Amino acid sequence: MKPIEGPLNRVAQSIDGAQMFGQVERWAGINSGTGNLDGLREVAGQLSDAFSALPGNITLEEPGPVTQVSAEGQEVEVEYGKHLVCCVRPEAERRFVLTGHMDTVFPADHPFQALTWLDDEVLNGPGTADMKGGIAVMLHALKALEGLSAWQKVGYDVMINADEETGSLSSAPLIERLAKGKYAALTYEPAATPEGTLAHARGGSGNYSLTVKGKSAHAGRNPREGRNAIVAAAVLAVRLKDLQRDDISVNPARIEGGAANNVVPDHAVLRFNIRPKEPAAAEWFASEMNALLGEVRQAHEVDIHVHGGITRPPKPVDRRAQKLFDIVRECGAQLGQDIDWQSTGGVCDGNNIAATGVPVVDTMGVRGGKIHSPDEFMIAPSLVERAQLSTLVLHRLATGDAL
């Protein structure tokens, strides 16, 4: 493997781990749960200041409109935070997109708010791995690359959204717009394992809410005049689960609705998630679900409204994407990092990027683990490790062979 020489080696070695850690510590110290708009505004302000070190134009983009179904079956709007975009050299012929997210899964009132050292290298804290550490990795790799003359020939967009943890519903159109036409993409989710393994192929994800409207009646005097929405929703839950097969999982998650015990319930909301491994499985499910809805409508004499759908398309790895993975592995070997990958059922913004036809590796962030729990941790030395890795990968993409 060719060693790193000259200016590229110098910039890779100049990445400031102490500065990176200080930023992660400040960013993770601010609660930025997806619903905490005040916390997201504060983090967005700090990120805007940090990314102003790059020679680009920074904007905070308004979230797109999103609705959800309430427990009463009403469609209501959901508020999200603004999404940060940094655009550098938009006129360049070869351009990249790099993405991350500023939100976490921990709401403002969650007890997990503090940072704690577990040992000399492992920091426990909300969002340290997922993914404020990854944002620092992205930033410092780009800062290092701006010192190289070859890098001045390419351009890039950085997008850090505020809603990834709830499916990127308000940022999906922005992701699609920024990704289209790009040469390649990197996303800074944490590595799939503490050893640094990358996520390879990913399944997709879809979230649905089925609003069932029946007819109320007295449970004792005239129950036959009622149309029980809870029963219809329960039948749907069981029948939907029966649609599960090897290439798609179905998870009925919650039924809401009903009233007093002596009233035939006239409304219910069934919420469920699907995880198709391939696009064909998602298409098959849509057809089967529509047929099932027709059967239940007729058999139970209820109305059913569908809200939601596939929000993360499956992410297979095609030839160009595999070449990008191979480049990451080769660059890791130059740094003494053993890079491997594995398929996963998890989803992220890499799914959305891949759907535009752009090759993407979406776990370029820090090494860590136990994300989405109070045991979340980041391995602090991986800040510099992964920033150096991104520096080499992006330099190779800017100057190497075509994907």
N, C-alpha and C positions, 0 to 999 in steps of 0.2 A: 504494500500500500504506500502510495506517495506521501512523504512527510509534508507537514505544513511549513512553508518557508516564506521569508520576506515580509512584506507589509501585512498580509493576511494573518500570519502568525502573531505579529505584534499587536494587531487590533484585538485578536481573540484573547491574547494574554492580558490585555489592558482592561478587560471588563471588571468593574468595581463591585465585588460581592458585598462589601459593607454598605455601599449606597443602595444596592438592590434590596438588601434585607431591611434597611431603614424604611424604604418605601412600602414594602410589604407589611411591615409592622404598623405603619400609619394607616394604610388602606384597610387592613384587616381589623384595626381597632374601631372602625366605623361600621355600625350595623347597616347592611345594605340588602336586607331581604327584599325579594321582588316587590312586595307590597309596601315597603317603607320608602315612600317617595322623598321624604326629607333626607333620609340617609343616602339615597341614590343621588340626590342633587349634590350633597356634600362630596361624595366620592367622585362624581363626574367633574366637579370643580377641581379636585386635586389631580385627577387624571389629565384634565385639560392643561393644567400647569406643567405636569411632567412631560407630556407629549409635545409641548411647545419647544422642547429641545430639538425636535426634528424640523426640517425646513419645509413644512407643509402648512396647509390651511386646515384649521380645526373648527368643526361645527358640532353643535348638539342638535340632532335630528329629532323632530317630533315623532312620537310613536304612532303607528297606524291604528285605525279603529278596530276594537275587538269587543265582542259581546260574549256573555256566558248565560247559562240558564240558571235562574234562582231556584231555591227549594220549592217555591210556589209555582214553578213552571213558566215564569216570565223571563223574556230575554232582556238583559240589562248590560249596559256598557261597563267595561273594566278600565281603570286607569293604570297606566304604566309610566315609568320614567323615560327620560330622553336618552337617545343612543349617541355615543361619541363617534365621530368620523374624522380621520386625519388623512387628507389627500396630498400626496407628494408626487410631483412631476407627472401631471395628468397627460402631458403631451408625449411621453415616452412611448416607444413602439412596443417594448416588452414591459408588462406591468404584472404585479402580484396583488393578492388580497390576503391580509392577515387578520384573524378575528379572535375575539375573546369576549368575556362577559363580566360585568361589574356586580351583578346581583348574586345573592346566595340563597340557600333554602331556609335560612334562619330568620324568622320575623322579629320585629323590634322588641317584642316581649319574651323572646326565647331566652332561657337561662344561660345558654352558651354564648358568652360575649367576650371572655377574657383569653389572653394568650399565655401559654404555660410551656416552659422548656421541659421536655421529658428526659432529655439527656443533652450532651454537648452539641448534638447535631440535629435533633428532632424537636420541632416546634408544634405544639398543639394549639389550634386556634381556628375560629370560624372563617372559612374562605381562604385560608392560607394556601391550601393546595388547589381548591376549586373556587375561583382560580386567580386570586390576586397575585399569587406567585407567578402564574403563567403570564399575566400582564407585564410583570417586571421583566421576565425572560424576553418577551417580544420587544419591549421598549429598548432594552440594553443591547440586544442583537442589532436592532436598526441603528441605534446611535453609533455602535462600533463600525457598521458598514458604511455610514456616511463619511467616514474618514478614508475610504478607498476610492480612487479615481474611477475604477471600473464600475462601481455601483452608481455613479452619477448618470450612467446611460439608461438606467431602468427607473421605473416609477412604481408606486404602490399605494393602496388604500388600506388604512387600518380601521376596523369597525369593532367597537366595544359596546355590546348591547346591554340593556337593563332588564331583559325578560327571558334569558335563556333557560333559567331553571323552571319556567312554566311553559316551555315549548316554543319560545321566540315568536309568539303569535303576532305581536305588534312590530317586530323587526324583520319578519320573513320577507316582505317585499323589498326592504332595504338590502338584506343579504343577497337576494337574487340580483338586484340591480348592480351592486358592487362586484359580484362574482363574475357576471357574464363577460366573456371576452378576455378574462385574465389568463395568464400563462400557467400559473399554478397558485395554490393556496396552502397556507399553514394556519392551523387553529391551535390554541394554547390551553386546551383541556389538560388536566394532569395525566401523567403516564398511567397506563392501565394497571400497572403493578408497581410496588416500591422499587423494584429493580430497574425500572425504566422501559418496560415493554410498551410498544405502541398498540393502539387499537387498529385492526385491519378492516375487514368487511364488517359492516353494521347492518342489523335489521332496521326496519322502519317502525314508526309508532303513529297511532291514531287515537284520538280521544273523542268520545261521543256522549251526548246526553239525549235520551229519548223521553219526551214529554208525553205522557199518556193521559188522555181526558176521557173520563167515563161519565157516570150519572149517579148523583147521590140519592139515597133513599133511607128510610128507617130500617135498621137492621132487624127489628122484630116484627113490625106491622106489615111492611111491604118490601122485603129484601129483593124479591124477584123483579121489581121495577127498577132496581139499581143496576149499574154497570160498574163492576169493581175494578178500579184502575190499579190498585195494588196487586190484585191477583194477575191481571194482564201483564204488569211489569215483572212479576215473579216468573211467569211463564216465559217471557222474553229472556230473562236472565238465564234460565236453565237451558232454553233452546239455543241461545247465543253461545253459551259455554260448550254445547254439543258440537258447534261448528269448528272447534279447535282441532288442529291437526299438526303434523310435524313441521310444516312450513309457516304456521301462523298460530300464535297463542291468543286467547281471548280471556279477559279478566273482568267479569262483572264486579264492580267495586262498591256501589252504593245504590240503595233505593230510598227515596224520600217521598213524603206525601202522607195522605190520610188525615183523619180527624179523630173525633171521639169514637170509642169502641162501639157505640150504638148507631153509627152512621156508616152506610156503604160509601167508601172513599171514591170521590169523583176525580181525583188527580194523583199522579205519581210521576217521579222523575227517576229514570234508571241511568246511571253513569257507568261507562265501561271503557276499557282500553284494549287495543289490539296491537300485536307486534308481528307484522309480516316480515318474513326473511327475504322475499323477492317481490318485485312489482306484480307478478302474475298472481301471487297469493292474495294481495290486496284487492285486485280486480275480482277474483273469485269470491272473496268475502262480501264485497259490495253487492254482488248479484244475489248471493244466498241470503244476505240480510234483508234486502228489499223484498224477496219472496216471503221470508218469514214475517215481516211486518204486515204484508197483505193478509196472510193467514190469520194472524192474531187480531187484526182489525175486524175481520169478518167473524171469527169465532166468538170474540168477546164484545163485539159491537162497541168498540172504542175508537177514538181518534189518536193517532200517533204522529208526533212531529219530531223530525231528526235534526239535531244541531251538532256540528263538528265534522270531523273527518280525519284523513291522513294529514298530519302536520310535519312529520319527518319521513320523507320517502326512504325506502331501503337504500343502503349505500354499498353496492358491489364494488370490487376493485378490478378495474379494467387494465389494459396494457399500459396506458400512460400513467395511471395511478400507481401501478406496481413499480414502474421505473422510478417514480418519485420516492417510494418506500426504499428501493434499492440505493438511491442516492443518500438518503438519510442514514442507512446502515453503513455505507462506505465512509461517509463523513464521521460517523461515530467511531469507526475503527481507527481513523487517523488521530482521534482524540483519546484512544484507549477505552472507549465506551462500547460495550457489547450490546448492540441494538437488535431486538427481536420484536415480533408482533404476533397478535392473536385476534381471532374474530370475537365479536362481543354482541350481546343483545341490547346493550345500551345505545342511546342516541344522543346527538348533539348537533350543533350548527354545521358540522362537517357533512351531515346528511343533506342539508339544504344546498350546500355548495356543490356537492357531487351531482345533485340533480340538474345543475346547470351545465354539466359536462366538463367541469374544471377539475383536474386531478388535485387531491387534497390529502394531507396527513393531518389528523386532527387531535393528536395527543402529544404536542411538542412542548407542553408545559413541564412543571417540576415533577420530581419524584415525591410520592407521598402515599396517603391511603386513608381508608375509613371515612371517605367523603360522605356528606349528607348526614353526619352523625356528630355528637359531641366529642367523639374520639378522633375527628379529622386531624391529620398531621401533615406537615411538610418537612422534607429532609433538606435542611438549609444549604448544604454544599451543592445541591442540585441546581440552585439558582444560576451559579456561574457555569456549571457543567452544561446545562441545557441552553443557556445563552450562547456559549461557544459553539454548540452543535448547530443552532439556528444560523449563526454567523457563517459557518462553513457551508451549510446547505443552501442558503440564499445566495452566497457568492458563487457557488457552483451553478445554480439556476440562472444567474445573471450572465455567466461567462462560458458555460459548458454546452454540451450537445443538447439537441432538441429532445423534449420528452416524447 
